[in-house]
Amino acid sequence: MRFGDLFKIFQKGSKAASGHKGKGKGSAPAFAWPPGIRIGVFGHTNTGKTVYFTVLNEECKISKKLQISVTDNATATEFLNNYRALWGLGTTSEVGTVVDFRGEKKFPESTATEKLLLFNAILDRSKKVSVVAYDYPGEAVSIAGRHDLTDKVVDFMAGCDGILFFYDPKIIGAELEAQARVASFVNILERLAPLKARLPIPIAVVVTKADVLAGFSGEEKVTLIGPDDEYIIAEDFESFLETMLENTKVAGDPSWSGSVRSVMVKLKDFLRIVIGRTLDFQFFFVSATGQTPEKIGTDIGRSLYTPPNKMQPIGVKEPFYWLLSAVMRNRSITRFRKVAKFITTICLLWIVLYSLPYLLHFGYMYSQPTKVETNILRPYNGNIGAASEAERLMIKNAYRNYAESWLVRTFFSEFEAPATRFKKYYETAHLKGATVTLDQYITQLTAMIADTTQWPTFRPSDSSLILSSEHKTLIAAIEGYHAGDTASVLYHSSGRILACWKFFLDAVSQPGSDAAWQLIHNQVGADRKFALKEMSEAEKRFGDVLLSQKAKKEQIAEEARTTAELGGWEARIAKISKNPSPDYRLDSAVAELEIIKGQLDKTANAQTIARIDAYIAEANKWNDLQSFHYRIDAAPDGSHLHVEVVDEGKTPTWAVQEQYVAGYQRGYDLKWKAGDQVYIAIDTGLACQWGKNAVDYKILDGKYSIFKMDGDVLFDNLRKTVRISFNPPLKKRIPEIK
């Protein structure tokens, strides 16, 4: 063996060891394929994939270096039907005995559906492997349009152990089609190894129908790259082309040299990204018929041919034999790589053993006490006082076990002291700290109740209360103490606070009722009678403020009555009318008017009550579905909108297939009621899906979301603004006290 040959073997070994199974962009296959060596034949319509597999099957029946045996009925049936068509054979049983007869020869119809081809292959009478191939319509790999099988073909190719790229030389004169096919070749290569990475699998170009090329004469013209020229694959396309054309096998026949040059120039964009990225590459010229078929007519997009009288295939076995041999060689190298990985693993194991104390400590032991602490305190929002004695004991023991472990005391003694301090904290300080925190929450809630402006908002339309985020957060924190140990002081104290809060909400939601406030008075009195000794000062102040609110409510009602009777009613009208907020005018003002109305004398203030009722009735209409007319005054060039109103918490269906554009004078209509959400989608392209998958969305929420639609609407992702106006203006539709 020459030194150059040895160099080439190690180059191929280096290439295979770089990671054969790293092909494709995704790690998880999208489709399930049978086991075995996966051979991809990538070719477009009418490149001869089906004929190639059929003739290959026949040729390998008598071959020594490559034999094929079909392993499933579907593949056998496919090969048999195609063989009968190519060789013009048929069967009949009309005479009582099944016999063969000669019929019309014809090429198989273009593949219309996908077919899995499963067979066993034997190389050099010694190496037996299972092979999986895939036949599909050529349109599936065309870049001219999308096909149902495109993703499946790409998935099969991306997971192949080797690929044959089929090229039809009959399209050499069709420049655009030739470029399109080369582009699809390039696309699949980029999926295998993008960004000029090393190609991980053997690749070959198979020029089918080589009998149409001038100078193609026999088996000696089948394989282009000889053993002495393999080194040139590692260089660049120009050097490769020059070397191949100077080869005596090519240069000795001018007509053949011209044919080779024409094919390689047409494939230059494909070859440029192959040459220099792999040494497992070959170029084949084959003919499944051995001579040019007879043209018998034309069809849409192609000519029609009939097989020649005598089928003499040339070079059909060579590409498949070369590809399987290259795959087997790479698998041998892969086994060598596994040995190298085993040695690497031993080295890493030694490193791990040396680092084991650190891995055990920081990877496991260090986090155990905090995990126990977090899991126990999570249901109580971090309040250790709400935990039971048994749960606190579990946390304390977790820190104690960590601090007293042999590993910590021996290797990580600096962590022992902090863990011991945590252990002592959970032994002594849990109740005191939790009591202080709960008192802080009670004090905050007391301040909210003392200030009527911080009370929950009463909505007269449905007699419901609207709690602020501060209300919800504070009550949730107090509820965290009303869990766990039911015998604890914290459990009892939080329970009393929550009970009073419930009565307080009932009182706020019944503005004209004194009974609800009397229930609060009774609850506070009962708590102080039976649990005064365990009450903190914060809880006592909480009760005092609740009791004072009943008197304050009565004072406010009396002031309202006096104000109305003394003519201060007009000042209230002015205050309400001047407030521009729809939330105030349609909610808070209604609540205030309900309270004032309840304090007015029905006989003496009949006219005033009628004005209040008229205002409230108009405000309540916003809770019912109403029609609104709007127009789009301005929008980004080339854009249009889709608008849909949905109930709170629901998502749009985009069932109305209409486009709304700026400048349409007649405008548009929508129906909306208080609490509904408004979805606005903007599209800027022609591929409109009526709001689905739009360029950007804007969700207008809140009880009176429609007011957010009036004026400039900013689409955050697109950074563009749309201007919308209503007719009549929304603010003029808000009721006024007249």
N, C-alpha and C positions, 0 to 999 in steps of 0.2 A: 504493500500500500504506500502511495506517495504521501509526502508530508502535506501537500495541498488537500488531498482527500481527507486526511485526518483532521485538518483544520476545519473543513466543511462540516464534518460530523459533529465536532464540538460546537460549531456555530448553531447547528440545528438543535443540539442538546440544550444550549443556553436559551434558545428561543422557547422550547417546550417547557423548560424549568421555570420560565418567567410566569407561568400560570395559565394552563390550557383552559381551565374551567372559569376563567374570568371573563368570558364572553358575554356580550349583551349588556344592556343598561340596567336591567332589573334583576334582582336576585330570586324572586318568586315567579315561576312560570304561570302564564295566564291560561294555558291549555294543558291537558294531560296527554302525554304521548307514550306509546309502548316502549318497553326497555330495548336496548340494543344500540349498536353504532348508528347514529343518525346522520344520514347522508342527504344533503340538500342539493336539489337541482333547481337553480334559479334561472328561469327563462320566461320570455314573453309569449304572446300568442303566436302559434305557427312556427316556433323554433324547433319543434321535433322532440319534445320531452317524451310524449307517449310512445312514439315510434322507437325512440332510443331505448327505453326500458324493454319494449317487446323484443327488439332485435338482440339486445344484450342478453336477455333470458335464453334465446335460441342459441346464440354463439357460445355461451358458457356451458352448454350441454356437452360439448365435445372438446372443451379447452382443458389444458393441463395446469396452467398457472392460475386460472380463476374459474371456479365452478359455483353455480347458483342453484339453490333448491327452494322453491316457494313453500311457505309454511302456513298459509291460510287460503281458504277457498275463494275469498273475494279477489285476492291477487291472482290466483291461478286462473279464475274465470276471466279477469281482465286481460291477462296475457294471451289466453287461448282465443278470445274473440278478436283481439287485434292481430294475432298471428294468422287466423283464417282470412281476415280481410286483406292483409298484405300479400299472402301467398295464394289467394284466390281459392281457398278450400272450403268445403261444406259437407254436410252429412244428410243422408236421407234414409228412410226406412220404408219407402213405398213398395219395394220389391219383396218385403218380408224380412229382409236382413239389413241391418244398419251398415251402410257403405259410405266411403268418401266419394266426392265428385269435384271436378274442377269448376270454379265459378269465376265471376268477375273480380279482378284484383282492384283494390282501392285502399287509399290511406285511411286510417281511422278518423272519425269525426273529431273536430277540436274538442278538447276536454271541457265538459260543461259543468261537472261537479268535482268535488275533491275526492281523492282516493288514497288510502294508506296502502303502501306496498311493503309487505313483510316477507323476508326470505333469509335463508342462511347462505353465507358465502365461505368458500374454502380457498385459501391462498396457498399456492405452491404445494397442494395436496397435504398440507400439514396444519395450517392455521385456520380453525373454524370459528366464525363470528356470526352473531345475529345482526341483521341489517334492517333498518327502518328508513324508507324513503316516502316521499309525498308528492303525488301528482295533483295538479290544480289547474283551473282555467288561467291562461296567460294574462287575462285582464286584471287578475288580482295583484300583479306586480307592476302594472302600468302607472306612471305618474300623471297620466292624463285625466284620471277620474278615480273616485272612491269605489271599492268593490267590497261586498260582504265578507269575502275571505281574506282581505288584505292583512288584517291584524293577525289572523291565524297563520298565514304564510310567513309573516315577519317573525312571529314567535317561534315557528319551527326552525327558520334559518338562524335566528339568534342563539338557539340551543344546539346547533349542529356540531358534529365532530369534524366535518369537512364539507366544502361547498364546491359544486361545479357550476360555473356561470356559462349558460348556453347562449351562443350568439349566432344569429342567422345572417350569413353573408349576403343574402339576397336584398337586404335593406341598405347596402353600402351606398347606393345611389340616392336614397331618400335621406337627405341630410338631417331634417328635423326629427324624423323617427329614430334615426341612428343616435342622435344626441339624447333623445328622451330615454332610450334603453340604457345608454351608458350612465345617464344620471341616476336611473333606478339601481344600477349596479353599485354606484358610488354610495347611494343612500344606505344600502344594506351593509356595506363595508363599514360605514361610520357607526352603525349600530353594534357591529362586532367589536370594534376598537376605535373609538373616537379620538380626535385630537392627535392624530398621527402616532398613536400608541402601537406597540408591536402587535401584529395580527396573530391571534392565538391558535388558529387552526389551519390545516392545509387548504389551499385554494388553487383552483385550476380554471382556465378559460377553455371551453370546448366550442370550437367553431363547427357547427353541424352543417350538413348539406355541402361539405367541402367539394363535392363533385362538380359544383358550378364554378369553382375557382380555376382559373387557367393555371396549368402546370401541376395540378394535383393528380398523382398517378398511382400511388400505392402505399403500402405500409411504411416505407421509409420516410414518407412525408407526414406521418401522423404526429410524432412527438417533436416539438420544435426545439426544446432546450436539452442539449446533450449533457452527459455527465461532466465533460470538460468545461462547459460554459455556465455551470450553476453559480459560480462565484459572482457573475455579473448581476445576479438578481439582487445582490446587496448594495448595488450602486444607484444609478438614477436612470430615468426612462431613456434619455438620449443615448447614453452609453449602451444600454440594453438593446435598443433598436439597432444601433450601428453594429454591435457585435453579432446579433442574430442575422442581419443581412449580409455580413461578411462571412458567415459560416459556409463552408464549402457545400454542404447539403442544400443550402438555399441559393447561394450565389452562383452555383453551377448551372442553374436553370433560370434564365432571365424572366420568363413568364411566371414561374413560381415565385421568384423574388419579388416581382411586382404585386402578386396577389397577397403575399405575406405582408409587404409594406402597407398596402391599402387597408388590410384588416387591422394592423397594429396602429396605424395612424387614426383610424376611426375610434379605436379603443384607448387612445392616448390618455384621456382624462381619467379613465379607470385604472390604467396601468401605472400612471404617475403616483397614485396613492397605494399601489401594491408593491411596486419595486422599491426596495430599500426597507420594507417593513417586515419581511418574512423571507426565509429560505425555502419554505415549503410551498413552492409555486411552480406551475407547469402550464404549458400552452399546447393544446391538441387540435388537430384537424381531423375530423371523422366524417364518414358517410355511411348512413344506415342502409343505403341501397347499392352503393358501389359505382353507380353511374346515374346520370341525370334522368329523372323521371320524365315521362311524356306529358306535356301540357294538354289538357282536354277542355279547358274552359276557364271562366272567371266567376268569382263570387264577390260579394261586397267586401272590400278591403283585402282581397287575396286572390291568387290564381289557383286553379284546380289542376291537380296532377294525378296520374295513375302510376303505380309502381312499375318499374321495368320488368321485362319478361323474366330476367334472371337476377335474383337478388344476391349480390356479392358484397356484404358489408365490409368496410375498411376502417380499422382502428377503433371499433366500438368498445372493445374490452379494455383498451389501454387507459383511458381516464379513470375508470372505476377501479382497476387494479392498482394504479398509482395512488389514488386517494385512500383506498383501504390500507395499503402498505404504509403510507405516511401516518395514518391514524394509529396503526399498530405500533409503529416506531415511537410515536409520541407517548403512547400508553406505557411503553417500556421505560421511557425517560421519566414519566410520571411516577412509576414505581421507585425509580432511583431517587426522585425528589422526596418520596415518602420516607426513605431511609434517612435522607438529610434532615427531614422534619423530626424524625425520631431522635436523632442526635441533638437537634436543637431543643427538643422537649426535655431531654435529660439535663441539658445545661440550664434551662429555665427552672427545672425542678430543684436543682441545687440552689439556685438563687432564691426560690420560694422558701425552701427549708431554712436557709440562712436568715430570711426575712420573716419567718413564720411568727415570731413573737409580736412583731409590729403589725403584721396582717391580722392576727387574732385580736390584738388589742384595739386598733383603730377601725378594723373592719367589723368587729362584732361586740366585744365587751364594752367599749367606750360608749356605745349608743344604747345599751340595754336599760340602764336606770332611767334615762330620759324617755325612752319608749314606754316603760311602765307608767311613769308619771303622766305623760301626755294622754295615754289611752284611758287612764282613770279619771283625769280632770276634764277631758273634752266634754262629756255630757253636762258638766257643771260650769261650763264657760271659764274654767281655770280657778274656780273658787274652792280652795282646799277645805274650807269650813263646811261645805255641803257634802263632802265625802264622808262615808261611814268610817268607824274606827278600824274595821278590818281593811278597808281600802287604804287608809293612811298608813297602816302597818305594812302593807305590801310595798308602798313607795319607800318607806324607811328601810325595809329589808333589802330592797334592790340596791340602794346606795351603800348599805352596810356590806352586802356581799361583794360589791365591786371594790370597795376600799380595803377589804380584808383578803381579797384573792391573792394567791401566791404570785401570779404574773404581775399584778400591779405593784405589790410590795417589793418584788425582785428587780423588775426592769423599769417600772414607771412610777417610782415613789413620789415624784412631784405631783401626781394626780391624787394621791391618797388623802392628803389634808383637805382639799376642797370637797371631796366626796363625803368625808366625815362631817364637815360643817353642814352639808345638805341633810345628812341623816339626823343630826341634832335639831335642825330647823323643823323637820316634820315630826319630831318628838314633842316639841314644846310650843311652837309659835303659830300653829295653823289656825287655832280658833281666834286668837286676838287679832291677827291680821285680817281674817275674813270678816270679823265683826266691824272693824274700822271701814273696810271697803263697802260693806252693805250699808252702813250709816251714811256714807258719802252718796250712794245712789238714792237713799231715802231723802236726803237733804235736797238733791237736785229735783226729785219729783215734787217735793214740798214747794220749792220755788216756782215750778210750773203751775201748780194748782193755785198758788197765791196770786199769780198774774193772769187775769182773765184773757189777756191777748195771746197767751200761750195755750189756752184750752183747745181741745180738738174742735174742728169746725163742724157745726151741725148743718145738714143738708135737708131742708124741709120737704123737698120733692119726694123723697123716699124715707124720711125720718132716720137717715143713717149718719154716722160720724166719720169724719176723715181725720185719721191720726197722722201726725207728721213723722218723719224718719227719726227725730229725736225721741218722740213718745215710744215708738216701737223698739228702738235700741235700748232705752232705759228700762222698759218693762221686761225685755228679754234678759237683761242682766240680772234683774231681781228674781225672775223665774229660775235662773240658774242656781239660786240658793234654796229654792223650794223643791229640792230633790235629794236623793240619798238618805242620810240618817234622819228619820222622821222624829227622833227624840231630841234632836239638837235645838239649841236656842235659835240658830239661824233659820232653821226650817220653820219654826213657829212664827218668828218675826216676819219673814218674807211672806208667809201665808196670810197674816193679818193685813199687810200692806196691799197685797193683790186683791183681797176681798173688798177692802175699802175702795180701791181703784175701780173695781167693777161697778160698785154702787155709784161712784162719781160719774162714770160714763153714762149710766142710766139717767142720772139727774141732768146731765148736759143735753142728752138727747130728748128730754121732756121739758122744754123751756118754761111752759106754763104750769108745771106740776110741782106741788110742795111735798107730795108723798115720797118722791125719790130722795129728797134731802132729809126727810124724817128718817128714812132707812139708814142713811149715813150716820145720823145722830145716834140712832140705836146701836149701830155696829161699833162705833167708837166707844160708846158708853159700856157695852158688854166687854170689849177688849180690856178696858181699864179696870173693870170690876174683877175680872178673873186672871189677868196677866200683867198687872201694873208693875210687879217687882222685877220681872225679866225684861221690861221695856227699856230701851236706850233713850237718851235724851232726844236723839234725832226722831225716833218713832213717836215720842210724846208731842214734839213740835208738829209733826205730820198730822196728828189727830186734832191739835188746836187749830191748824189752818183749815182743815176740812169743816170743823164746826163753825169757823168764822165765815166761810163762804155762803152758808145759808143766810146769815144776816146780811152779808154784802149783796146777795142776789135780791133780797127784799128791798134793800136800799136803792139798788139800780132800777128796779121796777118802779119804785115810788118816784124817783127822779124822772124817769121816762114819762110817767103819768102827769107829773107836774109840768114838765116841759111841754108836753102836748097840749095840756089845758091852758098854759100861759102863752101859747102862740109860738113856742120854740120849734114847732113841727116844721115850719118853713126852713129853718136852719138845717134840720136833718135832711130835708129834700135837697137843699143845695149841696150838702156834703156828699150825698149819694150820687147826684147827677154829675158832679165834677170829677169823680173818680173814674179814670179811663179803663181800669182793669176789668176785663170781662169776668174773671174769677170772682172779683168783689161784687160787681153789679148783679151777677146771676146767682151767686151763692151766699156770700157773707151778708150782703145787704138784705137779702131775703130773710135770713135768720134774724137779723136785727129788727126788721119790720114785723116779723111774727111775734117777737117779744113785746114790742111796743103795742101792737094790735091787741094783745091779750090784756094789757093794762088800761086800755081806753074804755070809756063808758059807751056802750053801744047806742044809746039814745042821744047823748050829748055830742058824740063825735061820729055820727053816722057817715057824714060826708068824707071825713078823713079816713075812716075804715074802708069806704068804697074805693078811694084812691089807692090805698094800700093793696086791697084785693085785686084791683086792676093791674097793678105793677107785678104782683106775685104771679098772677095768671099768665101774663106775657112772659115772665122769666121762666115759668114752668114749661112753656112751649118748646124751649130749647132741649128739653129732655125727650121730646118726640121727634120722629123723623121728619125733616123738612128739606125742601129743594132749595138749592143755591145756584146762581148763575155766575160764571166767571169767564174771563178771557186771559190768554197768555200774551202779555205785552212785550216781553223780550226773552230770547233763549239763544244759546250758542248756535252759530251757523251750522246748517245741515242736521240739526237735532230735532227730535220730537219727543213728546212725553206720553206716558201711560199713567192714569190715575185710577186708584181703586180705594173705596172706603170699606173697612171691615170692623167687626166688633172688637172690643178690647181683648188682647191676648191671642187673637186669631191671625192667620196669614192670608194674603191675597191669593186668588185662583187665577187671575188675569184671563178670565173667560171672555171679557169684552174685547174684541179684536178691532180696536180703533186707535188711531194715532192723533195726538193733539199737538198742533203747531202754533208758533208765535204769529200774531198778526191776523188770525182768523176772526173777522169782525163779528160774526154771529155768536161766537163764544161757545161755551160748553156748560153742561149741567151736571150736578152731582147731588145725591141725597145723603144727609148726615144728621146725627143726633148726638147729644152730649155723651162723652165717653168713647165715641168711635175713634179709631185711628185712621189716618190718611197715608197711603203708600203712594209715592210718586217715583216712577222709574223713568230714566232718560236714556235714549238710544241715539247714537250718532252715525251708525252705519246702515247699509241696506239689508243686512241679515237680521231682520227684526223678528223676535219671537213673542211680540205683544206683551212685553214686560218681563218675561222670563229671561234670565241670564242677561239682563240689561247692563249697560256700561256702568251705571251707578244708580243707587237708590237713596231716597230720603224718606224716613219714617217720622211722621208728625204725630206725637202722642200727647197725653194729658187730657183732662176732661173737656177742655175747649180747644182741641187741636186745630180746628178749622181756622182759628185766628192766626196760627203760625203759617198758614198757607197764603195769607193776605200780605203781599209785598214781595221782598226778595227772599228766595229760597236757595240756600247754598248747598251744593252737592260736594261733600267733603273730599271724597276720593278724586273726583274729576276736577275739583277746584274751579268750578264754573257756577254761575248764578242764573236763575230763572226768575222773572218778575211776573207776578200774577195779581190781578185786581178783580174785585167782585162788584156786581151791579144788582141791587143797590149795595153800597159799601156795608161791610159787616157791622161797623160801629154804629151805623144809623139804624140797624135792626135791633140793637140792644134797647130794652124798654126804658122809658123815663117816667117819673112821677109827674103827672100833669094836674 
